[in-house]
Amino acid sequence: MNQIKVGAFLSYLIIGLNNIIGLLYTPFMLRMMGQTEYGLYSLVVSVVAYLTVFDLGFGNAIVRYTAKMRAENNKEKQYEMFGIFLLLYSFIGFITFCIGFIITGHVNTLFKVTMSVEEMDKVRIMLMLMICNLAFTFPMSIFGSIITAYENFVFQKLVNLVRIILNPVVMIIMLLIGYRAIGMVVVVTIFNVLTLLMNAWFCFYKLKIKIRLRKSSFDWPFLKEISIYSFWIFLNAIIDRIYWDSGQFILGMFTGVSVIAVYAVALQLVNIYKGFSTAISGLFLPRVTAMVTNNEGNDKISELFIRIGRIQYIILAFILSGFIVFGRVFIRFWAGPDYAQSYYIALLLFIPLLIPLIQNIGITVLQAKNKMKFRSILYLVVSICSLGISVPLAKLYGGIGCALGTAFALVIGQIIIMNIYYHKRVGLDMIAFWKEIGKMSVIPIVLSLLGCLLLYYVQLDSWGMFVLIVFVFSVVYIFLFWFKGMNQYERDLFMKPIQKMQKKIYN
């Protein structure tokens, strides 16, 4: 239990640190690297990200089946499974290296229209470094999955925590020395290799695991079971890559590296935005799963769906309305005037993302009811359509065109079709959900309009003035929601942690 509690605390600490360090470190990095170098780095990362789908969802399978075999106290079966996966991942690593080598050899063909000879040479070097890194990561990744399955969360989280802190420190030193995109890739590679080796050491010397590979290890019915389980995870990984990594690649082919840099900055803000939703919904996942497992009625599940959605909406609507009003100024101060278009790209993604984010507890309901197949197939189809739309739009409008393609997919797939499916097939009361969200939307809409009107007449020309106005906006938002937008349950939810803290202080 201590491992779980401390692990959960460290998880949220890591999320918080990631966001804070990202916000503080990114402006320095952008200015030291320049748009071109940052664009090249972002492009290579997005290309290599596609190759990570060759994990095929087996990482989750290792965790699940290791935990199952531990519960059955079947160590030999575990060790044989580790041997199979080590062999399988080694083969995947080799295939990945071969594919990466082919991609590297065709850099001229892919990017000759938008890049200089020097830029393409840098892309080749970074691609080879990151592909070698990935090829090594695949077989070594089993050790991280084993540690998770053995519930040794503290070690894993502490290693990640140290990495998160040290990584930007070393990066800053490299940038100050004069190394830019290639230097960043080298640092990332070194830290990744060290992390993987530490995981392997922990497995062998602390957990005392063994790896065995015999002819008898190849239990084909068992391998078939694992493959079926992993398939849907693999499919969702492909969808994520299409949604969030195709933009940089498309822009690299048809525009230029500076446009990629602008798009990448917008995506960084989108990832922070998404993180707030995940952190909130994660607290309710066990309860939702229990309700569905115990066959509680759709009325009760719908009630909880709405309740969680409202809580998420309060926070995410605050972020969205704040970004609508202050996002343009924030990006100018934070990233620089060259990244002004990042505001419009981020906004195009923020707005349609709001709905699936406040409804992401529905994924848990689908999993518990074994109805994930429809969602996975739908998202795959819609994401491929989005890719087809994004290409011509990117040619015409650059990063904004890519964002429009993704936004279209989010609206059609994750908002319209999924809401119909939730209502008609899953049995959730989506009409009641939208009535609640509609009532709550008056405050953020009015505040956004008034805020934009205010900024039309007030010039924010310093961080001090910016922070002051944002603070006033936040106080007004909280005040209005507290007295007009929130119900008693929501007020209690926010007050109870404060009351508990007060009791501890005074006692």
C-alpha positions in Angstrom: 0.0 0.0 0.0 2.9 2.4 0.8 4.3 1.8 -2.6 1.0 2.7 -4.2 0.5 5.8 -2.0 4.0 7.1 -2.4 4.0 6.1 -6.1 0.7 8.1 -6.6 2.2 11.1 -4.8 5.4 10.9 -7.0 3.3 10.6 -10.1 1.5 13.9 -9.4 4.8 15.5 -8.4 6.3 14.4 -11.7 3.3 15.8 -13.7 3.6 19.1 -11.8 7.4 19.3 -12.2 7.2 18.4 -15.9 4.8 21.3 -16.5 6.7 23.8 -14.4 10.1 22.9 -15.8 8.6 22.8 -19.4 7.2 26.3 -18.9 10.4 27.7 -17.4 12.9 25.9 -19.6 11.2 26.2 -23.0 11.6 30.0 -23.5 15.4 29.7 -22.8 15.7 26.7 -25.2 13.7 28.4 -28.0 15.9 31.5 -27.8 19.1 29.6 -27.7 18.2 27.2 -30.5 16.3 29.5 -32.8 13.2 28.4 -34.8 15.2 26.5 -37.4 17.0 24.2 -35.0 13.9 23.7 -32.8 11.9 22.9 -35.9 14.4 20.3 -37.0 14.5 18.7 -33.5 10.6 18.6 -33.3 10.4 17.0 -36.8 12.9 14.2 -35.9 11.0 13.5 -32.6 7.7 13.2 -34.5 9.2 10.9 -37.1 10.7 8.6 -34.5 7.5 8.7 -32.5 5.8 6.9 -35.3 8.2 4.0 -34.9 7.3 3.6 -31.2 4.0 2.0 -32.3 6.1 -1.2 -33.0 5.7 -1.8 -29.2 2.4 -3.3 -30.4 0.9 -2.9 -27.0 3.1 -5.6 -25.5 4.3 -3.4 -22.7 0.8 -3.4 -21.1 0.6 -7.1 -21.7 3.8 -7.8 -19.8 2.4 -5.8 -16.8 -1.0 -7.6 -16.9 0.3 -11.1 -17.3 3.2 -10.7 -14.9 0.8 -9.5 -12.2 -1.5 -12.5 -12.9 1.4 -15.0 -12.7 2.7 -13.4 -9.5 -0.8 -13.9 -8.0 -0.6 -17.5 -9.0 2.9 -17.8 -7.7 4.1 -19.2 -11.0 7.7 -17.9 -11.2 8.9 -20.3 -13.9 6.1 -19.2 -16.3 7.0 -15.6 -15.6 10.7 -16.2 -16.4 9.8 -18.0 -19.7 7.4 -15.1 -20.6 10.2 -12.6 -20.0 12.5 -14.6 -22.3 9.9 -14.7 -25.1 9.3 -10.9 -24.9 13.0 -10.2 -24.7 13.5 -12.2 -28.0 10.4 -10.6 -29.5 11.4 -7.0 -28.6 15.0 -7.7 -29.8 13.5 -8.6 -33.2 11.3 -5.5 -33.1 14.3 -3.4 -32.3 16.2 -4.8 -35.3 13.2 -4.2 -37.6 12.8 -0.7 -36.2 16.5 0.0 -36.9 16.2 -1.3 -40.5 13.1 0.9 -41.2 14.8 3.9 -39.5 17.9 3.3 -41.7 15.7 3.4 -44.8 13.9 6.6 -43.7 17.3 8.2 -43.0 18.5 7.3 -46.5 15.4 9.0 -48.0 15.6 12.3 -46.2 16.5 14.1 -49.4 13.4 12.7 -51.1 11.1 13.6 -48.2 12.3 17.1 -47.3 14.4 18.4 -50.3 11.6 21.0 -51.1 11.6 22.6 -47.7 15.2 22.1 -46.3 18.7 23.1 -47.2 21.5 20.6 -47.6 22.9 21.5 -44.1 19.5 21.0 -42.5 19.0 17.6 -44.1 22.5 16.5 -42.9 21.5 17.5 -39.3 18.2 15.6 -39.7 20.1 12.4 -40.8 22.4 12.6 -37.8 19.6 13.1 -35.3 17.5 10.4 -36.9 20.3 7.8 -36.7 21.0 8.7 -33.1 17.3 8.5 -32.1 16.7 5.3 -34.1 19.6 3.6 -32.4 18.2 4.8 -29.1 14.8 3.3 -29.9 16.2 0.0 -31.2 18.0 -0.3 -27.8 14.9 0.8 -25.9 12.6 -1.9 -27.3 14.3 -5.0 -25.7 15.3 -3.1 -22.6 11.7 -1.8 -22.0 10.6 -5.1 -20.6 12.4 -4.3 -17.3 10.3 -1.1 -16.8 7.1 -3.2 -17.3 8.4 -5.8 -14.9 9.0 -3.2 -12.2 5.5 -1.8 -12.7 4.0 -5.3 -12.5 5.9 -6.0 -9.2 4.5 -2.7 -7.9 7.9 -1.2 -7.1 6.6 2.3 -8.1 8.8 4.3 -5.8 12.1 3.2 -7.5 10.7 3.9 -11.0 9.2 7.2 -10.1 12.3 8.4 -8.3 14.5 7.5 -11.4 12.0 9.5 -13.6 12.0 12.4 -11.1 15.9 12.6 -11.1 15.8 12.4 -14.9 13.2 15.2 -15.2 15.3 17.5 -13.0 18.8 16.7 -14.5 17.7 16.6 -18.1 17.0 20.4 -18.5 20.1 21.2 -16.4 22.4 19.3 -18.8 20.5 20.7 -21.8 21.1 24.2 -20.6 24.8 23.5 -20.2 24.9 22.1 -23.7 23.1 25.1 -25.2 25.3 27.5 -23.4 28.4 25.7 -24.8 26.9 26.1 -28.3 25.4 22.7 -29.1 21.8 22.9 -30.3 19.5 20.3 -31.9 22.1 17.5 -32.2 23.3 18.1 -28.7 19.7 17.8 -27.3 19.3 14.4 -29.1 22.6 13.2 -27.6 21.5 14.2 -24.1 18.1 12.6 -24.5 19.8 9.4 -25.7 22.3 9.2 -22.8 19.6 9.8 -20.2 17.3 7.2 -21.8 20.1 4.5 -21.9 21.1 5.2 -18.3 17.4 4.9 -17.2 17.0 1.6 -19.0 20.2 0.1 -17.6 19.1 1.1 -14.0 15.7 -0.6 -14.6 17.6 -3.8 -15.7 19.9 -3.6 -12.7 16.9 -3.3 -10.3 15.1 -6.3 -11.9 18.2 -8.6 -11.7 19.7 -7.6 -8.4 16.7 -6.4 -6.3 13.7 -8.3 -7.7 15.9 -11.3 -8.5 14.1 -12.0 -11.7 15.5 -14.5 -14.3 15.1 -14.7 -18.0 14.7 -18.2 -19.5 14.0 -19.2 -23.1 13.3 -22.8 -24.0 11.5 -24.4 -26.9 8.7 -25.3 -24.5 8.3 -21.6 -23.6 6.5 -20.9 -26.8 2.9 -21.6 -25.6 1.0 -20.6 -28.8 -2.5 -20.4 -27.3 -1.0 -18.1 -24.6 0.8 -16.0 -27.2 -2.5 -15.7 -29.2 -4.2 -14.5 -26.0 -1.6 -11.8 -25.4 -1.7 -10.7 -29.1 -5.5 -10.2 -28.9 -5.2 -8.3 -25.7 -2.4 -6.1 -27.1 -4.1 -5.4 -30.5 -6.5 -2.7 -29.2 -3.8 -1.0 -27.3 -1.6 -1.0 -30.4 -4.5 0.4 -32.4 -5.0 3.3 -30.0 -1.2 4.0 -30.1 -1.4 4.4 -33.9 -4.4 6.7 -33.5 -2.5 8.9 -31.1 0.5 9.1 -33.4 -1.7 10.1 -36.3 -3.5 12.8 -34.2 -0.5 14.4 -32.5 2.7 13.5 -34.5 1.6 13.7 -38.2 1.4 17.5 -38.2 5.2 18.0 -37.8 5.9 15.5 -40.5 3.4 17.0 -43.0 4.7 20.5 -42.3 8.3 19.2 -42.8 7.3 17.9 -46.3 5.4 20.9 -47.5 6.3 24.0 -45.6 9.6 24.6 -43.6 11.3 24.0 -40.2 10.2 27.4 -38.7 6.6 26.4 -39.2 7.2 23.1 -37.5 8.7 25.0 -34.5 5.6 27.2 -34.2 3.4 24.1 -34.4 5.5 22.2 -31.8 5.1 25.1 -29.3 1.3 24.9 -29.7 1.4 21.2 -29.1 3.4 21.6 -25.9 0.6 23.8 -24.5 -2.0 21.3 -25.7 -0.2 18.5 -23.8 -0.3 20.5 -20.6 -4.0 21.2 -21.1 -4.7 17.5 -21.6 -2.7 16.6 -18.5 -5.1 18.5 -16.2 -8.0 16.3 -17.3 -6.1 13.1 -16.8 -5.0 14.0 -13.3 -8.6 14.7 -12.3 -10.3 11.7 -13.9 -7.6 9.3 -12.6 -9.0 9.8 -9.0 -12.4 8.4 -10.0 -11.3 5.5 -12.1 -11.5 2.8 -9.4 -15.0 3.9 -8.4 -16.3 3.9 -12.0 -14.9 0.4 -12.6 -16.4 -1.0 -9.4 -19.8 0.5 -10.4 -19.8 -1.1 -13.8 -18.4 -4.4 -12.5 -21.2 -4.6 -9.9 -23.8 -4.0 -12.6 -25.1 -0.8 -11.1 -27.8 0.9 -13.2 -27.0 3.3 -16.1 -28.8 6.0 -14.1 -26.1 5.9 -11.3 -23.3 5.6 -13.9 -24.7 8.6 -15.8 -25.0 10.6 -12.6 -21.3 9.9 -11.8 -20.4 10.7 -15.5 -22.1 14.1 -15.2 -20.6 14.8 -11.8 -17.0 14.1 -12.9 -17.7 16.0 -16.2 -18.8 19.1 -14.2 -15.7 19.0 -12.0 -13.4 18.7 -15.0 -15.3 21.4 -16.9 -14.8 23.9 -14.0 -11.1 23.6 -14.2 -10.7 23.1 -18.0 -13.1 25.9 -18.9 -11.0 28.2 -16.6 -7.9 27.2 -18.5 -9.6 27.6 -21.9 -11.3 31.0 -21.1 -8.0 32.2 -19.6 -6.1 31.1 -22.7 -8.6 32.7 -25.1 -8.1 36.1 -23.3 -4.5 36.0 -22.4 -2.9 33.3 -24.6 -1.7 35.7 -27.3 0.1 37.9 -24.8 1.4 34.9 -22.8 3.0 33.3 -26.0 4.5 36.7 -26.9 6.2 37.0 -23.5 7.0 33.3 -23.1 8.1 32.1 -26.5 8.7 35.4 -28.3 6.9 37.3 -31.1 8.1 34.8 -33.8 5.7 32.2 -32.2 2.5 34.4 -32.4 0.7 31.9 -34.6 1.1 29.2 -31.9 -1.8 30.9 -30.2 -4.3 30.3 -33.0 -3.0 26.7 -33.5 -3.4 25.9 -29.8 -6.8 27.5 -29.7 -8.0 25.5 -32.7 -7.1 22.3 -30.7 -8.1 23.6 -27.2 -11.7 24.2 -28.0 -12.7 20.9 -29.6 -10.5 19.0 -27.1 -12.6 20.4 -24.2 -15.5 18.0 -24.8 -13.6 14.6 -25.0 -11.4 15.7 -22.0 -14.4 16.3 -19.7 -15.9 13.0 -21.0 -12.8 10.9 -20.7 -14.3 8.9 -17.8 -16.4 7.4 -20.6 -13.4 5.4 -21.7 -13.4 3.7 -18.4 -17.1 2.9 -18.8 -16.4 1.5 -22.2 -13.5 -0.7 -20.9 -15.6 -2.0 -18.1 -18.5 -2.8 -20.4 -16.2 -4.3 -23.0 -17.3 -1.8 -25.7 -13.9 -0.4 -26.7 -13.9 -1.9 -30.2 -16.3 0.7 -31.7 -14.4 3.6 -30.2 -11.0 2.3 -31.5 -12.2 1.6 -35.0 -14.0 5.0 -35.2 -11.0 6.9 -34.0 -8.8 5.1 -36.5 -11.1 5.9 -39.4 -11.6 9.5 -38.3 -7.8 10.1 -37.7 -7.0 8.8 -41.2 -9.6 11.1 -42.6 -8.0 13.9 -40.6 -4.6 13.1 -42.1 -6.1 13.3 -45.6 -7.6 16.7 -44.8 -4.5 18.0 -43.1 -2.2 17.6 -46.1 -4.0 20.0 -48.5 -4.8 22.4 -45.6 -1.1 22.4 -44.6 -0.1 23.3 -48.1 -2.5 26.2 -48.1 -2.4 27.5 -44.4 0.7 25.8 -42.8 0.4 25.0 -39.1 -3.1 26.4 -38.9 -4.2 24.1 -41.7 -2.8 21.0 -39.8 -4.7 22.2 -36.7 -7.9 22.5 -38.6 -7.6 18.9 -39.9 -7.1 17.6 -36.3 -9.9 19.8 -35.0 -12.3 18.5 -37.6 -11.5 14.9 -36.6 -12.0 15.8 -32.9 -15.4 17.3 -33.6 -16.7 14.5 -35.9 -15.3 11.5 -34.0 -14.8 12.4 -30.4 -17.7 14.9 -30.0 -20.6 14.1 -32.4 -20.4 10.4 -33.1 -19.1 9.3 -29.6 -21.8 11.3 -27.8 -24.5 9.6 -29.9 -22.9 6.2 -29.1 -22.7 7.0 -25.4 -26.4 7.9 -25.4 -27.8 5.2 -27.8 -25.5 2.1 -27.1 -23.8 2.6 -23.7 -26.9 4.0 -22.0 -25.5 7.2 -20.6 -27.9 10.2 -20.3 -26.0 12.6 -22.6 -29.0 15.0 -22.8 -28.8 15.6 -19.1 -25.0 15.9 -19.4 -25.3 18.6 -22.0 -28.0 20.5 -20.1 -25.6 20.7 -17.1 -22.6 21.8 -19.3 -24.8 24.3 -21.1 -25.8 26.0 -17.8 -22.2 26.1 -16.6 -20.9 27.6 -19.9 -22.5 31.0 -19.4 -19.8 32.2 -17.0 -16.7 31.3 -19.0 -18.3 32.5 -22.3 -19.2 35.9 -20.7 -15.8 36.3 -19.0 -14.0 35.4 -22.2 -15.9 38.1 -24.2 -15.4 40.7 -21.4 -11.7 39.8 -21.0 -11.0 40.1 -24.8 -12.9 43.5 -24.8 -10.8 44.7 -21.8 -7.5 43.7 -23.5 -8.6 45.6 -26.6 -8.3 48.8 -24.5 -5.6 47.8 -22.0 -2.0 47.1 -23.2 -0.1 44.4 -21.3 3.5 45.3 -21.8 5.2 43.7 -18.8 5.1 40.4 -16.9 4.0 42.2 -13.7 0.9 43.7 -15.4 0.2 40.4 -17.1 0.3 38.5 -13.8 -1.9 41.1 -12.0 -4.6 41.0 -14.7 -4.6 37.2 -14.8 -4.9 37.1 -11.0 -7.9 39.4 -11.2 -9.5 37.3 -13.9 -8.9 34.2 -11.8 -10.5 35.7 -8.7 -13.5 36.8 -10.7 -13.9 33.4 -12.3 -13.6 31.5 -9.0 -16.0 33.9 -7.3 -18.7 33.6 -10.0 -18.4 29.8 -10.2 -18.4 29.4 -6.4 -21.7 31.3 -6.0 -23.4 30.7 -9.4 -21.8 27.8 -11.2 -20.9 25.1 -8.5 -23.3 22.9 -6.5 -22.8 22.0 -2.8 -21.0 18.7 -3.7 -18.4 20.6 -5.8 -17.8 23.2 -3.2 -17.3 20.5 -0.5 -14.9 18.7 -2.8 -12.7 21.8 -3.1 -13.1 22.8 0.6 -12.4 19.4 2.3 -8.7 19.2 1.5 -8.3 22.8 2.8 -10.2 21.9 6.0 -8.2 18.8 6.5 -5.0 20.8 6.2 -6.2 23.4 8.7 -7.0 20.7 11.2 -3.5 19.2 10.9 -2.0 22.6 11.4 -4.0 23.6 14.4 -3.9 20.1 16.0 
